[in-house]
Amino acid sequence: MSNIEIKVENNILTIHKKSTRERKEDTESYKIDMLEIGKEYKSNIRVTKKKDKNRILFMQELNTVIDDEEQDEELEDEIKDEELANEKQKLKPVIAVYSQEEKIRILYCTKQEAYKKLLKIKYKVITIGLNKFRAKIRILAYIVNTYKINYGEQRFYIDKELYKTCNLKQYPRIISKLKMILDNNIYTFKFKMKDILKDTSRINGPIRFSINIDGVEYDYAVAKRDKKLKSTKYYYNPMKSTYIKDYAIHIRRSATGCLVFVKRLKEPIERTFKFKILESKFVSSIMYHLGRFCGKHRKKKINVFYEKFSSKAEEGTYDLFLLFQKHNDTKNYFVIDKNVPDYQKIKDNKDVVKKYSLKYYWIIYNATNWISTECPPHLNFLRSNNKTLRRAFNDKKFIFLQHGVTYLKAQGRNSAFRKGREEEVDLIVAGSEKEKDAIVEALYINEEQVLITGLPIFSKIKYEHINQDSEDIVAVMLTWKPYEEQLYNFEESLTYKNTIEVYNMLTKYIDKSKIIIAAHPKAYELMKNTDLKDSLWNRPYSEMLEKAKLVITDYSSICYNSFYQGAGVIFFQPDLEKFETDNGKLIPNDDEYIGQRAFNIKELEEDIRNCIKNGKIDLDVLRTEKFKQNYKTINEFSDGKNIERIYEKLKELKFI
């Protein structure tokens, strides 16, 4: 008579098979911190009782923490924005020991992953429908419950909140597709559009099943992969789309093929008759196929340049365009919105193209390369419903000039620029070998795709022109958090709370007229309705950075821009743990920062007290030799010739 005993003590997992004839090999021990997260381990001990086969023998939560970077990529759209305790429960690490027939297996992973491994939902999406009245998804699905887990209610979610309950049939093992059909495992989930529009809590909502186990909902992403597509970056293009009332709605996929329901307010341009004609399916399709035909028979390449939202000409892209324009062996265009100030400065150039004009659409579909400090959707607008236009963006090569140094925020798991993602780069510029290494590691690209030239923006600004005699201006620029994008009450956001706390503290040490609040574009309109409205900066960031002697930021690469000009930087990171959980660990090591770091308002005030005396900012305190040396290893060029270096590299690579 045998009995399997399993326990965890002092970081050791022990499996012991007790019997009347015990042997040394009947006991196995595993040091838990030496186990690889998510990996299944095979035990040499086997079960010999029928009742012990195919069941969970042991599952225990641990007090350790699993790095979020290790989590299943399919969950990225589901987890990264969640604040619920439910989500934290799913991510708790566990040791699970279970039997597959007579073999014992060991898992060290999150609770979410353990249940996904042991209690599976098998499915196949049959059809997806979306119109002005409803969303409709038909799917074959069933539960594989080999290990006899007790579970409760199942739900099918169309977004964060809206769901239909379901009762999936259960099987002890995987069945054939034919049996799925014969057993009538076909489910049709219909959601009225009026109900969908009631829930405005989230722009990107994962379509998923959930199963309730012990009072916690465990999510199962629903995917529809397409092997015919040459790259997963095409997954981000809408599969189905519609407009209704004030909303643009579509269903797309994530990089792993998981279905995502996208719901956003319409852009003003989408309401115009001209837009509806030029971006109609019929016109877009004709232009797309004509563009492909012309591209195959054209001798000259067409390079399209633009900057953020096609609304600027200040980051060096326009200057690079002018160099390209001098040569007749390529056609070069710069796209910009006619309603922005920079348009008036450059409109007389024959190759400057107005955004949303007929010529604009023609060059979009005919382009060979995108060359910009921003990703291709900035040529139009983010989350466009136009599948054909977005496919055209994916078809071309993308040379990313970067608008900021990549050596602060992680550009890994959630980065749109990562290989296989929507904005996958073909070439990217960097300011040093150190930045290059960070880019290659984060974006999963080859070293040859990174050009060490320096960023174009640093050819547009003066090196170390800010000095001790400069005006004492403090700029506060805290980054916008994606998980706060849909908050109804902006004053409840961490962005606002942290900003107002910093502002109020600064007024003790410097006149409020010397304090600038530089709000992220997504937060600017919201910030205008708060007590900070009088301190808001409403002109280009470049002008603000030219005069700010001290910049307080949390995770913005703008710190490198500011330091280059001679200013001091302080990093205020009170929400570091939350930020790194959602976005990945920050890139710099603790000893690589270019300024002091404060993790709460008391520490920040201590730093301010040390560097601001009688209303004067002391740069000697802020710009130590250590910080200067750190900076030079991250952004090594200071000769103002980055644009020329980029031009020569691209010329060498035959982009002209």
Secondary structure, DSSP 8 states (H G I E B T S, - for coil): --EEEEEEETTEEEEEEE-SS--GGGEEEEEGGGS-TT-EEEEEEE--SGGGTTSEEEEEE-SS---GGGS-GGGHHHHTT---HHHHHHT-EEEEEEEETTEEEEEEEEHHHHHHHHSEEEEEEEEEEE-SSEEEEEEEEEEE-TT------EEEESSSS-EEEE---EESS---HHHHHHTT-EEEEEEEHHHHHH--S-SEEE-EEEEEETTEEEEEE-B---TTSS-GGGGGS-SEEEEETTEEEEEEE-TT-BEEEEEEE--GGGGSHHHHHHTSHHHHHHHHHHHHHHHHH-SSEEEEEE-GGG----SSHHHHHHHHHT-TTEEEEEEE-TTSHHHHHHTTSTTEEETTSHHHHHHHHH-SEEEESS-GGGGS-TT-S-HHHHHHHHHSEEEE--SS-SSSS--STT-TTSTTSTT--SEEEESSHHHHHHHHHHHT--GGGEEES--GGGGSS-TT---TTS---EEEE----GGGTT-S-GGGSHHHHHHHHHHHHHTTTS-GGGEEE---HHHHHHHTTSTTGGGB--S-HHHHHHH-SEEEESS-THHHHHHHTT-EEEEE-TTHHHHHHHH---SS-GGG-SSEEESSHHHHHHHHHHHEETTEE-HHHHS-HHHHHHHHHHS---SS-HHHHHHHHHHHTT--
